[in-house]
Amino acid sequence: MISWLPIHSQMNIPKTYKGRNFEALDNRKGLKHLQPELIEMAKAQKWAIFCSDLTGIGKTWLAVCFMSQSWLVDVWKPSYLEDTPGNYQNRNMDSYHFLSAWRLGNELKVAGYKLNEIFDRVLIGHRCLLLDDLGREGTGEARLRMEQLIDECYTRGKQLIATTNFTAAEFRNPRNYDPAIIRRIKEKGKIYDLKGS
């Protein structure tokens, strides 16, 4: 059994969600039925956006489970199969990174000429980003910058996982995100509309 706490610390996952993985996922929030599909998507390093206007439904929990599974698939390549469970330490833990979309949005809003530096800091060395609360970055310039970051993930071949308080229909609405960005997300993975139990 893998000890997720040190791994999640390296991934910048908030304390509330440390230790969350598919092994620990129960059906309290009515999300367990997604587990088989998400495990297959994680194996393929697909993107996933978890949408719901309900708070406390488990979007971030599920996103952390998905990122944990993606990391596990990445680390336990066939060349590592003979390793003992304790030998996973320091293997790409920090290349999977949790970010608050709200905090990042504030930083992007005032970036000015340093925008590329922020993109490089966020993307270089990271194989996967989990953006929590996408949509909270604000509107206007901040939203445009977040779309640019999503586009950079696409262009640079980074896996993207996100949560949002938009419903899936609101998320796809051109007033919220550019249709080209939505097409790229759908090309790379799936937008989930979570309803709750």
Steps between C-alpha positions, in 0.01 A plus 500: 500500500636840403526775759339794318569774758865566406418470130212748528721741695742507206205561264394810697164344587323680787484321835124437467557279194826326591464124492211504250528227236269254330569235765355740761208616284172384642153565367393765753486761228363272227820516295635144532335400169748728319804315636545238221473759222732742678762231561502424127525872420788536747684214330472693173602828674173663384363833618199525731290800604262440792202739489221567749337807644457305826764547768624207706403250231854359475642668188840569654508161675435328166756720321767409759411130459535538124835680529625238747406223257668683210817533707485133599466392136790728405728373777429130484616452142590142398868568577402565862279196547763309694552788742373466851214730604735716707714594200260749342634793704619805308375371166320782325302600810556868442422469129134465599391833644184635670423870445218727612353658186398801708854565628655432162241726335597787730864448411425481126285814516795716604769308311549750218827430320581216747215281369734258322709468817188397693399251229850351505504479882162328501563269205872419481577193705132414544338222301155555648315798648193488717323838490253520786196729459554595138272797437595673827794664328265782404384637169655712228879501502529230767271263307693564178827420677354177642389402149856566385629272776259223394618550141863475618417169674359377171795623293765371740332161549419543870215312665230731641253420775263768626200561721246775451182629662348542155262233378629328186258710290622823663863393454442440127319834458704730271440787744709310754771326298603526137353217287851419370614431857196277561578307179857444616382377839254259336768381258733417789244359743156551644284756678303337783171646626472381861151508648543367853323214674 
